[in-house]
Amino acid sequence: MADTITFNDGSNPAVTIPVPDYPSDQLISLQQNVQVAMGGRVTSVTNGSGTLTRWALRWNSLPTANYNTLKTFLYTTVAGATTQFTYTDENSSNYTVKYIGGLETASLVDFNSFEVEILLAEIP
């Protein structure tokens, strides 16, 4: 098992950062929209027969330099959810993903590190 993970958009140098403290929390859900109507009735529309795979990557104490590199990659290089990229996890498995959020809630936990959680979704 590697001690780093990698994000690569294919045209810029790859971003390599430490493995998250809670690596690869893989969430699998149906591709559907769920809405709550007035009165509490729940309706859902399934968009397809497949599932959507998402990851929640969490760091309790990501060094500031790694945080800034990750932030630049997600906000500038791939422009948020605009561009897909390759995520290589700690087991050297590759996934084509898009960033779907989380970095905006990062917080400084001590002089030189951030608590960070990002969410990625696999592009089927």
Buried (B, 14 or more C-beta within 10 A) or exposed (E): EEEEBBBBBEEBEEBBBBBBEEBBEEEEEEEEEEEEEEEEEEEEEEEEEEBBBBBBBBBEEBBEEBBEBBBEBBEEBBEEEEEBBBBBBBEEEEBEBBBEBBBEEBEEBEEEBBBBBBBBBBEE
